């Protein structure tokens, strides 16, 4: 593979830095190497329920156990059906409305309806 040209100063004095990026020796500009782009980052996120079924936005799910909402005295009862979920990024993968409240839930406490 040939050494690239710096996109800022157009010189060819480019080296590979430790974090798998290109770095221009002359101007100090750094940019990502195209082959270092991870395919996992571009792939769509796969969210699975407690039984291993794939969940997508718009699905209906059922809570598999009672869940106490943090910061509230409310408890969501197991068996409660939740309609039209939304898959989001983060550790709580599911955004939905339950009993008029907007809540974020972990998929491990849900099963596909």
C-alpha positions in Angstrom: 0.0 0.0 0.0 1.4 3.4 -0.9 1.7 6.3 1.5 -1.1 8.8 1.2 -0.9 12.6 0.6 -1.8 14.9 3.5 -5.3 16.4 2.8 -4.3 19.7 4.5 -0.8 20.5 3.1 -0.6 18.1 0.2 2.8 16.8 1.1 3.8 13.1 1.2 5.7 13.1 4.5 3.1 10.9 6.2 3.6 8.3 8.8 1.3 5.8 10.6 0.7 6.7 14.2 0.2 4.3 17.0 -3.6 4.6 17.0 -3.8 3.3 13.4 -4.2 6.8 11.9 -2.2 8.7 9.3 -0.2 11.6 10.6 1.5 14.3 8.5 5.0 15.0 9.8 5.0 18.6 8.3 1.7 20.0 9.6 0.7 17.5 12.3 -2.7 16.7 10.8 -4.1 13.3 11.6 -6.9 11.4 9.8 -8.3 7.9 9.9 -7.0 5.2 7.7 -9.7 3.8 5.4 -8.8 0.1 6.1 -9.0 0.8 9.9 -12.7 1.5 9.6 -14.4 -1.2 11.6 -17.3 -3.0 9.9 -18.9 -3.5 13.3 -19.4 0.2 13.6 -21.2 0.4 10.3 -23.4 -2.7 10.8 -26.9 -2.1 12.1 -27.4 -2.8 15.8 -29.0 -6.2 16.6 -31.1 -6.1 19.8 -32.4 -9.4 21.2 -35.1 -10.1 23.8 -34.8 -12.5 26.8 -35.5 -15.5 24.5 -33.1 -14.5 21.7 -35.7 -13.1 19.3 -34.5 -10.1 17.3 -36.4 -6.9 18.2 -36.9 -4.0 15.8 -38.6 -0.6 16.1 -42.3 -0.9 16.0 -42.5 -4.3 17.7 -44.8 -5.1 20.6 -43.2 -6.7 23.7 -44.2 -8.0 27.1 -42.4 -7.5 30.4 -41.1 -10.8 31.8 -40.8 -9.6 35.4 -41.7 -6.8 37.7 -39.5 -3.8 37.2 -39.1 -1.0 39.8 -38.5 2.3 38.1 -35.4 4.1 39.4 -36.2 7.4 41.0 -39.8 6.6 41.4 -42.1 4.6 43.5 -43.7 3.0 40.4 -43.4 -0.6 39.6 -44.1 -2.0 36.1 -45.8 -5.4 36.5 -44.6 -8.5 34.7 -46.9 -9.4 31.8 -47.6 -5.7 30.9 -47.8 -5.4 27.1 -45.8 -2.5 25.5 -46.7 -1.4 22.0 -44.5 0.2 19.3 -41.1 0.2 20.9 -38.2 2.1 19.5 -34.6 0.7 19.4 -32.0 3.3 20.5 -28.3 3.3 21.3 -27.1 3.0 24.9 -27.3 0.4 27.6 -31.1 0.6 27.8 -31.9 -0.4 24.2 -35.6 0.1 24.2 -37.5 3.4 24.4 -41.2 3.1 24.9 -44.3 4.4 26.6 -45.8 2.3 29.5 -48.9 3.4 31.3 -48.5 7.0 30.0 -44.9 7.3 31.0 -41.9 7.4 28.7 -39.3 4.9 29.9 -36.1 3.2 28.7 -35.9 -0.5 29.2 -33.2 -3.2 28.8 -34.1 -5.8 26.2 -33.2 -8.6 28.6 -36.4 -8.0 30.6 -38.7 -8.2 27.5 -40.1 -10.9 25.2 -41.6 -10.4 21.8 -45.4 -10.4 21.8 
